Structures are given as C-alpha cells and as structure tokens.
Amino acid sequence: MDDVLEITGSVTLDEVEAFRPGSILSVKLVDPGGEVLAATASVIDELPATFALHADPAQVARPDRLFLWALLRDGDTGWGTLELARVTDDHPAIVLSRVPSGGAQ
C-alpha cells in the first residue's frame, strides 16, 4: 500500500499589519489541469500560518507538477494567491496578496 502524499507549507501576507486573528485560511492542492487533489480550511491566530495537505498518490499523475491555491479571509477582506504557487520539494512559503473586493467569497 502506498503512503499518503503530504504537502506542508506556510503562508503569510504581503500586508502583515492588516492581519487579524480569527481569519480563515483555505488551501488547495491542484494538478496542472486544475483538479483539486486535497484541501483544508482552518481558523488561524498568527502569521506565518502552517498547513498540511494529504492526497492519495494514486490520484497524482505528475507529482513534479503540483500547485497550491490559498485564500485568507477576514470578513469581506481577502488575501490570496494571484497565481497558483508551484509545490517545491521543500516546505513552500507562500506570500498572499490582497484580492479585489468580492474575491473573498
């Protein structure tokens, strides 16, 4: 039996001073075609915030071509990945940027 594929990393904001504890962090692991392979959401109280995603390796056709999407939401305000972040062999650190109003839904 294959082990579960684990992707860990961290996120922070390009506007750290705007962060408020109790924000919701959502992170998705996607393949090159945009298929979501794993996802998580959690309330975070500090930055940088860490995450862990777990996927079935049988569903990952190209482990060398995986990407991360992330969104941190505080009410109607959101910060996210403006482009998908490539998964690296090490612990990826993602810096989120403010998304336009309505993007945090």
C-alpha positions in Angstrom: 0.0 0.0 0.0 1.3 3.5 -0.9 1.9 6.1 1.7 -0.3 9.2 1.6 1.3 12.1 -0.1 1.8 15.0 2.4 2.4 18.6 1.3 3.2 21.1 4.1 4.0 24.8 3.9 3.2 28.2 5.4 1.5 31.4 4.4 1.9 35.0 5.3 0.6 38.3 3.9 2.3 41.0 2.0 0.4 43.3 4.4 1.2 41.6 7.7 0.0 44.6 9.7 -3.5 44.0 8.2 -3.8 40.5 9.7 -6.4 39.9 12.4 -6.6 36.7 14.5 -9.5 34.5 13.7 -9.2 34.7 10.0 -10.0 31.7 7.9 -7.2 30.1 5.8 -8.2 27.8 2.9 -5.5 25.9 0.9 -6.0 23.6 -2.1 -3.6 21.3 -3.8 -4.3 21.2 -7.5 -2.8 19.4 -10.5 -1.9 21.1 -13.8 -5.4 20.7 -15.1 -6.9 22.4 -12.1 -8.3 19.3 -10.5 -8.4 19.7 -6.7 -6.5 16.8 -5.1 -6.7 17.9 -1.4 -8.0 20.9 0.5 -8.0 22.2 4.1 -9.5 25.2 5.9 -8.8 26.4 9.4 -9.0 29.4 11.7 -5.6 31.0 12.3 -4.5 33.3 15.0 -0.9 34.1 13.9 1.4 34.5 10.9 3.1 32.8 9.4 0.4 30.1 9.5 1.3 26.5 8.6 -0.8 24.0 6.7 -0.7 20.3 5.8 -2.5 18.7 2.8 -2.8 14.9 2.3 -3.6 13.3 -1.1 -3.9 9.8 -2.4 -0.7 9.3 -4.5 -2.7 7.1 -7.0 -4.6 10.3 -7.9 -1.4 12.3 -8.6 -0.3 11.6 -12.2 2.5 14.2 -12.1 3.9 14.7 -8.5 6.5 17.0 -10.0 3.8 19.3 -11.3 1.6 20.2 -8.4 0.4 23.7 -7.4 -1.1 25.4 -4.4 -4.0 27.9 -4.2 -4.6 29.8 -0.9 -7.0 32.3 0.4 -7.0 34.0 3.8 -10.4 35.6 4.6 -11.3 38.1 7.3 -15.0 39.0 6.8 -15.2 40.7 3.3 -11.5 41.2 3.1 -9.3 38.6 1.5 -5.7 37.8 0.5 -4.8 35.1 -1.9 -2.5 33.6 -4.4 -2.9 35.7 -7.5 -1.3 32.9 -9.5 -1.0 29.2 -8.5 2.1 28.6 -6.4 4.3 25.7 -7.6 4.9 23.0 -5.0 8.6 22.6 -4.3 10.4 19.7 -2.7 10.9 21.7 0.5 8.3 23.4 2.7 6.8 26.2 0.4 6.3 29.6 2.0 3.5 31.5 0.2 3.0 35.2 0.4 -0.6 36.2 -0.1 -1.7 39.5 -1.8 -4.9 41.4 -1.3 -7.6 40.2 -3.7 -10.1 42.5 -5.3 -13.4 43.1 -3.4 -15.7 40.1 -3.9 -12.8 37.7 -4.3 -13.0 36.6 -0.7 -16.4 34.8 -1.2 
